Amino acid sequence: MFGGRIMSLIDDAAGSYAAQLCDTPNVVTIKFDELVFKKPVKVGSILKIYGKVLRFGNTSLELYMEMRRHNVYTGLQEIVTHTNVKFVRIDEDGNAIPISELIKDRYALRLKQFGKGLLSSEARELLVLTEEVNA
């Protein structure tokens, strides 16, 4: 598989993750760190992409992204490549806008309570019910 295709897959996954974290579809990639290919990937391979937040800035978000090749027979995953990707939250005109403290605080709280910054719909429903009971 061409390296550009792998980079595109990582950018798509990271952009989706950044958009979810920032509650907006308006994020743009502004920086990719070095991307070293550790293992070859054949077309048709099953690839899994994982990400985690490294830091929130005022208008930006930096993610660590890792791509793994998955073996369906053994369940083992090998790291193909990893990198840091930086995004900026923008308005409809393409101007950088702040990521609210509410978004940053919510991420930190979820990370503390659940060990992850994004929750499944079931976990969100449970959280809402818990907040209603405690209110």
N, C-alpha and C positions, 0 to 999 in steps of 0.2 A: 504494500500500500504506500502511496506517495506521502512524504512527510507533510506536505501542505494540506492534504486531506485529514491527516491526524490532527494537525493544528486547528483546522476548521472545526472538527468534532469537539475538541477541547474548548474552543471559543464559544461554540453554541451552548455547550453544557454549562460553562462558567457564566455566560450571559444570562441564561435562564435562572441560574441560582442567584446571581446578583439582583436580577429583577424581582424575584420572589422576596429576597431579604429586604429590599428597599421599597417594596409595595408599589412598584411602578414598572411599566414596560420600557421606560425611557432611560436606559443605561447604555453607555458606549465604551468599547474597549479602548484604552489609551496606552497600555503597555503590556507586553509579553516579556518575561525574563527568558533567559536561555532555555532552549528546548533541546535536550540531548536524548537521542533515541538509543535506549539500552538494549532493546530486543527487537528483532524484525517482526512485522505484522503482515500476515497474508490477507488478501481480500477474502472476506467471508468469516474471518475470525470474530469471536464474540469478545467485545471490548466493554469494559466497565470504567466509568469515570467517576471519581470521588473528589469532593472539594471540602475545604474548610476555610473559615474566615481567618485571615492573619491580622487584619486591622481595619477599622473604620477611620476615615479621615473626615474632614468637614463636608466635602462633596464627593469623596471617593471611597472606594471599597477595594481592598486587596485580598485576593483568594489564592490559596495553594490548591492546585489541581493535579490529580494523579490519574493516569490511564493505566489500566491493567488488562492483560490478555487472560481470558478465562478458559480453563480446560473443563469441558462438560463431563469428561470421563473421571477425572480425579477431584474436581472441585477446586483445584489449585489455581491461584492467580499470580501472574508474574508482572512486575512493574515494567511497562513499556517505556514510559517517559513521565516526567513531572515538570511543573513550572509554576511560577507565580504570575497571576494575571490581575491587572488593575483596571477598574471601571470607574467612570464618573457618571453620577446621576444628572440628567439634563431635563430641561423643560421642552415644550413643543418647538421652540425656536433654536434648540441646540445649545442653549446657555447652561453652564453648570449651576446646579441648585443644591442647597444643603440637604444632607441626610439628617432627618430630625433626631433629636435626642431620644424621643419615644421609640423609634425604630432600634436605635443602639441599645437602649435599656431593655427593650423586649427581647432582643437577641441574647443579651447577657443573662437575663432571667431564665429563658428557655434552656440555655446552655447549662446553667446551674441546676435547674430542676430536672431536665430530661436528658442532658448530655448531648443535645443537638439544637441547632438554631432554628430549624424548620420542623414543623410537626405535621403528622398525617392528619387528615380531616377528623378521624376518630379521636385522636389525642387533643385536637383543638376543641372539639365538642366537650370532652371531658373537662378540659381546662375552664371553659366557659361555665359549665355546670358547677364546678368547684368554686369559681369566683362568685357566682350567684348565691350559693349556699353561704359563703363566708361574708357576703355583703350585708 
